[in-house]
Amino acid sequence: MRTDKNTIKTKGTLELYKGEIDAAYDLLEAEAKSGAVQDINGTEEIVEYVRGVVSKVAERPFGDNDDFFEIWSGLASFCSDSY
């Protein structure tokens, strides 16, 4: 979802992917309650943790060169070009 100026429509995009976003937060809460969440120190540990959460929710690998918005099927059809 893009504006006339070709920027992402934040509100519409968040609404479109509300289910996936909620699932990511639910997974995070479940991991926190189970003790699976570790102390994170430094940028690389943050990147690894976020990559793992996105991969679990999306049910596919998520790498450094992957486009977050293209992970979710269907978003590309709403965009005129890649983000």
N, C-alpha and C positions, 0 to 999 in steps of 0.2 A: 504494500500500500504506500503510494508515494503522493506527495503534494505536487502542485503545478511547478514548483521550484525543484522537483526531483529529490526532495528529502523524505525520509521515512515518516509516515503518520504514526506517531508514537501511540496515541490513544487507541486508534483502530487496530494497530498491530498487536498491542497488548490484549485487546478484547478478542481478537481472532485466535490468539494462542493462550487464552486464559487457562484452558484445561491442562496444557503442557506445562505452563508456568506453575500452576497449583501442584501438579504432580511432582515437579522438581522440589518445591518447598516441602511437600509431604515426605518425600524421600529423605530430604535433609533432616527433618524433624525425627523421622524414624531412626535414622542413623545416629543422631545425637542421643536419643533415648537408649539406644542399644549399646552405646559406648564406642561405636565405630568411628566417630569423628575424633580426629587427633588434633593436638595443638599444631598450628600451622605457623612456621617461621620462614619468612622470606618469600620473594616473588615466585620462585620456581615451585615451591610447595603449594602456593595458591593456584598457580596455573595447573598443576597436576591434579589438585583436588577438583577444580571446576571442570576440567576435561573429563574426569571420572564420573562426576554427577551428570554432565550433559550426555555422555556416552550411555549411561544407565537409562536415563529417561528417554533418550532418542532410540535406544536399543540398536545402536550402531557405533562404531568407533568415531571419535572426534579428535582430529589432529590439529597441529599448529597452523596448517595452511587451509583448513576447512572454514567455510563461511557459515557462521552461526545461523544466520537467517535462512540459509538454504538447507540446513539440517532438517527443518520441519517441512514435510512434504506439502506442497500447495502454495507456499509463499512465493516461489519463483514465478508462478503463473500470474500473480498480482503485481509483480514488479516489471518495469520496462527494461531494466538491466540489473546486473548483479551489484550488490552493496559493497 
